[in-house]
Amino acid sequence: MDTFERACREADRRATARPRDADLDRLRRILDDDVTLAAASAKLRKDRLTPATAVEALTYSLRRGINELTQPDTLRRLSELDKGQLKAICCRLQNFKPEIAPPWSPEDVAALIAKWRELHG
């Protein structure tokens, strides 16, 4: 066995000993031939966290109150949140300082959560 072949076998042996990367496996599944470009794009969008700037913009718009849940930009931003981000926003809404914006009532927060669930199907 020559040196190159030995080095390749050793590299293969080390690679199989490493734990599999779940993120890399997920991305490989998205690249399968039977996955359409639209489906892959939707999956990638779904799996990423909403940027902090969008979360801040949503929180800022919700200062205007529950009626903001009828606005297209607000609904779009709300639909992009994951469960953890939604929970953080709900806490922030209930802790608004009255001189900045009225704190949201538990009923208003429940309406926000219901709208988020509706948007997430």
PyMOL commands that set and color helices and strands:
alter all, ss='L'
color gray80, all
select helices_A, chain A and resi 3-17+22-30+37-47+52-64+66-70+72-79+83-94+106-119
alter helices_A, ss='H'
color red, helices_A
deselect
rebuild
show_as cartoon
